[in-house]
């Protein structure tokens, strides 16, 4: 059950309107690593989780907080647009015809479609996609993906922080940066706890029988580049993070195997092959006659 309280977790009030910056904020709202993504990612992870207890409660709790971040950004964007000109202004045309040609950098649909409001899109107007959500049911895989999402999101918010002099906007971004700091550490701690408790381990999935994989190449760094410095990294020698073996370095790929011959699918796919066109037609008719669907 969801219950909405008409309060914000933190102040979200700009000092002045700015339609161009409102468009920039759309990235951390509706982009691949924006707040809509993490809010729904955490919710789906919780809904799909197979065990009760602290991990499920953790994911439900952070998912609810992220939904509040969606709300704060949407409200901030709406306020940035509230009194901002959304069309081509005389000053914009005179100052920079190129900028005027793209409506001064504003998102036209924020005015036409959303009535001076936020939209579930990124900064280029691309719609938010459900394919951004990672919810595999494997908690170590999911928590690692969550840490990455928070890292990517924090990078973007940090960049946006330096692209405005509005103290109200910066105040909100400073808060979001701090929460991303917490969330990065939280997911790393949760992943470590999963391993310490023996619930999951590397490599993910840890309960797949290792003897069924080709163990000869499981811990080889195979150098597929003409750069040789990679051999200096900890991934090329020494113990592996999963504690199950030692890394080895292979300076260049071993000889490959012959490529198989080109495929010849059903003639009714009408792909071009080396067979004469008349033969392909006859093959298709024969398959139809034999009801080979």
C-alpha positions as CSV (number, residue, x, y, z in Angstrom):
1,X,0.0,0.0,0.0
2,X,1.3,3.4,-0.9
3,X,0.5,6.6,1.0
4,X,1.6,10.0,-0.3
5,X,2.5,12.7,2.2
6,X,2.5,16.2,0.7
7,X,5.9,17.1,2.0
8,X,9.4,17.1,0.4
9,X,12.4,15.4,1.9
10,X,14.4,18.6,1.2
11,X,13.8,22.1,-0.1
12,X,13.4,22.3,-3.9
13,X,13.0,26.0,-4.7
14,X,15.1,27.9,-7.3
15,X,16.0,31.5,-7.0
16,X,14.9,32.3,-10.6
17,X,13.4,30.7,-13.7
18,X,15.7,29.0,-16.1
19,X,14.1,26.8,-18.9
20,X,17.5,25.8,-20.2
21,X,18.6,24.4,-16.9
22,X,15.2,22.8,-16.4
23,X,16.0,20.7,-19.6
24,X,19.4,19.8,-18.1
25,X,17.8,18.5,-14.9
26,X,15.6,16.2,-17.0
27,X,18.7,13.9,-17.4
28,X,18.9,13.1,-13.7
29,X,15.1,12.7,-13.6
30,X,14.3,10.6,-16.6
31,X,17.7,9.5,-18.0
32,X,19.2,6.0,-17.8
33,X,20.7,6.7,-14.4
34,X,18.1,9.2,-13.2
35,X,15.8,9.1,-10.2
36,X,12.9,7.4,-12.1
37,X,15.2,4.5,-12.9
38,X,16.6,3.9,-9.4
39,X,13.2,4.4,-7.8
40,X,11.6,1.7,-10.0
41,X,14.7,-0.5,-10.0
42,X,14.7,-0.8,-6.2
43,X,10.9,-1.4,-6.1
44,X,11.1,-4.2,-8.7
45,X,14.0,-5.7,-6.9
46,X,12.0,-5.8,-3.7
47,X,8.9,-7.2,-5.4
48,X,11.0,-9.9,-7.0
49,X,13.0,-10.8,-3.9
50,X,12.9,-14.4,-2.6
51,X,13.8,-13.8,1.0
52,X,12.2,-11.8,3.8
53,X,14.1,-9.7,6.3
54,X,16.7,-6.9,6.3
55,X,17.6,-6.9,2.6
56,X,14.0,-6.7,1.4
57,X,13.3,-4.0,3.9
58,X,16.4,-2.1,2.8
59,X,15.4,-2.2,-0.9
60,X,11.8,-1.2,-0.1
61,X,12.9,1.7,2.0
62,X,15.4,3.1,-0.5
63,X,12.9,2.7,-3.3
64,X,10.4,4.8,-1.4
65,X,13.1,7.5,-0.8
66,X,14.0,7.6,-4.4
67,X,10.4,8.2,-5.4
68,X,10.6,11.2,-3.2
69,X,13.7,12.3,-5.2
70,X,11.7,12.0,-8.4
71,X,9.1,14.3,-6.8
72,X,11.7,16.9,-5.7
73,X,13.3,17.1,-9.2
74,X,9.9,17.3,-10.9
75,X,8.8,20.1,-8.7
76,X,12.1,21.9,-9.1
77,X,11.8,21.6,-12.9
78,X,8.3,22.9,-12.8
79,X,9.4,26.0,-10.8
80,X,12.3,26.6,-13.1
81,X,9.8,26.7,-16.0
82,X,7.1,28.6,-14.1
83,X,8.0,32.1,-15.4
84,X,10.6,31.2,-18.0
85,X,10.0,32.1,-21.7
86,X,9.5,28.8,-23.6
87,X,9.5,30.3,-27.1
88,X,12.1,32.1,-29.2
89,X,12.7,35.5,-27.7
90,X,14.0,38.6,-29.5
91,X,17.1,38.7,-27.4
92,X,17.9,35.1,-28.1
93,X,17.6,35.7,-31.9
94,X,19.8,38.7,-31.7
95,X,22.4,37.3,-29.3
96,X,22.9,33.9,-30.9
97,X,20.8,32.7,-34.0
98,X,22.1,29.1,-33.4
99,X,20.7,29.1,-29.9
100,X,17.5,30.6,-31.1
101,X,17.1,27.9,-33.7
102,X,16.9,25.3,-30.9
103,X,14.6,27.5,-28.8
104,X,17.4,28.7,-26.6
105,X,18.2,25.2,-25.5
106,X,14.8,24.6,-23.9
107,X,12.7,21.5,-24.3
108,X,9.8,22.5,-26.5
109,X,7.6,19.8,-25.2
110,X,7.9,21.0,-21.6
111,X,5.8,23.9,-22.8
112,X,3.6,22.3,-25.5
113,X,3.0,18.8,-23.9
114,X,3.6,19.3,-20.2
115,X,2.3,22.9,-19.7
116,X,5.5,24.1,-18.2
117,X,6.2,21.0,-16.2
118,X,8.6,18.1,-15.9
119,X,8.4,15.0,-18.2
120,X,9.5,11.4,-17.9
121,X,12.3,12.0,-20.4
122,X,16.0,12.6,-20.4
123,X,17.7,15.9,-21.3
124,X,17.4,15.2,-25.0
125,X,13.7,14.4,-24.8
126,X,14.1,10.6,-25.1
127,X,11.3,8.8,-23.2
128,X,12.3,7.0,-20.0
129,X,12.5,3.2,-20.7
130,X,11.6,0.3,-18.5
131,X,14.7,-1.5,-20.0
132,X,16.8,0.7,-17.8
133,X,15.6,-1.3,-14.7
134,X,17.8,-4.1,-13.4
135,X,16.0,-6.6,-11.2
136,X,17.5,-10.1,-11.7
137,X,16.5,-11.7,-8.4
138,X,20.2,-12.3,-7.6
139,X,21.0,-9.9,-4.8
140,X,24.7,-9.6,-5.3
141,X,24.2,-8.9,-9.0
142,X,21.5,-6.4,-8.2
143,X,23.3,-4.6,-5.4
144,X,26.4,-4.2,-7.6
145,X,24.2,-2.8,-10.4
146,X,22.6,-0.4,-7.8
147,X,26.1,0.8,-6.7
148,X,26.9,1.5,-10.4
149,X,23.6,3.4,-10.9
150,X,24.3,5.6,-7.9
151,X,27.8,6.2,-9.1
152,X,26.7,7.2,-12.6
153,X,23.9,9.4,-11.2
154,X,26.2,11.1,-8.8
155,X,28.7,11.9,-11.6
156,X,25.9,13.5,-13.5
157,X,24.6,15.5,-10.5
158,X,28.1,16.7,-9.8
159,X,28.5,18.0,-13.3
160,X,25.2,19.7,-13.1
161,X,26.2,21.4,-9.9
162,X,28.9,23.3,-11.7
163,X,26.5,24.4,-14.5
164,X,24.3,26.8,-12.4
165,X,24.8,29.7,-10.1
166,X,21.3,29.4,-8.7
167,X,21.8,28.8,-4.9
168,X,18.4,27.2,-4.6
169,X,19.2,24.6,-7.3
170,X,22.6,24.0,-5.8
171,X,21.1,23.4,-2.4
172,X,19.0,20.6,-3.8
173,X,21.8,19.1,-5.7
174,X,24.1,19.2,-2.7
175,X,21.5,17.2,-0.8
176,X,21.1,14.7,-3.7
177,X,24.9,14.4,-3.9
178,X,25.0,13.5,-0.1
179,X,22.3,10.9,-0.5
180,X,24.1,9.4,-3.4
181,X,27.2,9.2,-1.2
182,X,25.2,7.2,1.3
183,X,23.6,5.0,-1.3
184,X,26.9,4.1,-2.9
185,X,28.3,3.1,0.4
186,X,25.1,1.3,1.4
187,X,25.0,-0.9,-1.7
188,X,28.7,-1.8,-1.3
189,X,28.1,-2.6,2.3
190,X,25.1,-4.7,1.5
191,X,27.0,-6.6,-1.2
192,X,29.9,-7.3,1.2
193,X,27.4,-8.5,3.9
194,X,25.8,-10.9,1.4
195,X,29.2,-12.5,0.8
196,X,30.1,-12.5,4.5
197,X,26.8,-14.3,5.4
198,X,27.3,-16.9,2.6
199,X,24.1,-15.9,0.8
200,X,25.9,-15.0,-2.4
201,X,29.5,-14.9,-3.6
202,X,31.6,-14.3,-6.6
203,X,31.4,-15.3,-9.4
204,X,27.7,-14.5,-9.7
205,X,25.7,-16.7,-9.7
206,X,27.8,-18.5,-7.1
207,X,25.7,-21.6,-7.0
208,X,26.3,-22.5,-10.6
209,X,28.6,-25.5,-10.6
210,X,32.1,-24.2,-11.5
211,X,33.1,-27.5,-13.0
212,X,30.5,-27.0,-15.7
213,X,32.4,-23.9,-17.1
214,X,35.6,-24.0,-19.1
215,X,38.0,-23.5,-16.1
216,X,41.1,-23.2,-18.3
217,X,40.1,-19.7,-19.2
218,X,38.2,-18.6,-16.1
219,X,41.0,-16.4,-14.7
220,X,43.0,-15.6,-17.8
221,X,43.6,-12.0,-18.9
222,X,43.8,-12.4,-22.7
223,X,45.3,-9.3,-24.3
224,X,43.2,-8.5,-27.3
225,X,44.9,-5.1,-27.8
226,X,48.3,-4.0,-28.9
227,X,48.7,-2.1,-25.7
228,X,50.9,-4.1,-23.2
229,X,50.4,-2.1,-20.0
230,X,47.4,-4.1,-18.9
231,X,49.7,-6.8,-17.7
232,X,50.8,-4.5,-14.9
233,X,47.3,-4.6,-13.3
234,X,46.2,-6.7,-10.4
235,X,43.8,-8.4,-12.8
236,X,46.7,-10.0,-14.7
237,X,48.5,-11.7,-11.8
238,X,48.0,-12.6,-8.1
239,X,44.9,-13.9,-6.3
240,X,41.4,-13.4,-7.8
241,X,38.8,-11.4,-5.8
242,X,36.6,-14.5,-5.5
243,X,39.6,-16.3,-3.7
244,X,39.3,-19.3,-5.9
245,X,42.3,-19.1,-8.1
246,X,45.2,-16.9,-9.4
247,X,45.1,-14.5,-12.4
248,X,47.3,-15.3,-15.4
249,X,48.3,-13.1,-18.3
250,X,48.2,-14.2,-21.9
251,X,50.0,-11.7,-24.1
252,X,48.0,-12.4,-27.3
253,X,44.9,-14.5,-28.1
254,X,45.6,-18.1,-29.1
255,X,44.8,-19.2,-32.7
256,X,41.1,-19.2,-33.4
257,X,38.9,-21.9,-34.9
258,X,37.5,-21.8,-38.5
259,X,34.3,-19.9,-39.0
260,X,31.3,-22.1,-39.8
261,X,29.8,-21.8,-43.3
262,X,27.0,-19.3,-43.9
263,X,23.6,-20.3,-42.7
264,X,20.7,-21.3,-45.1
265,X,17.4,-20.5,-43.4
266,X,14.0,-21.4,-44.8
267,X,13.7,-20.1,-48.3
268,X,10.6,-18.2,-47.3
269,X,12.7,-15.8,-45.3
270,X,13.8,-14.5,-48.7
271,X,17.4,-14.0,-47.7
272,X,19.9,-13.8,-50.6
273,X,22.1,-17.0,-50.9
274,X,24.4,-18.4,-53.5
275,X,21.6,-20.6,-54.8
276,X,19.9,-19.5,-58.0
277,X,16.7,-17.6,-57.4
278,X,14.6,-20.1,-59.3
279,X,15.9,-22.9,-56.9
280,X,14.9,-20.7,-53.9
281,X,11.4,-20.3,-55.3
282,X,11.0,-24.0,-55.9
283,X,12.2,-24.7,-52.3
284,X,9.7,-22.3,-50.9
285,X,6.8,-23.8,-52.9
286,X,7.8,-27.3,-51.8
287,X,7.9,-26.3,-48.2
288,X,4.5,-24.7,-48.5
289,X,3.1,-27.8,-50.2
290,X,4.4,-29.9,-47.3
291,X,3.0,-27.4,-44.8
292,X,6.3,-26.8,-43.2
293,X,5.6,-23.8,-41.1
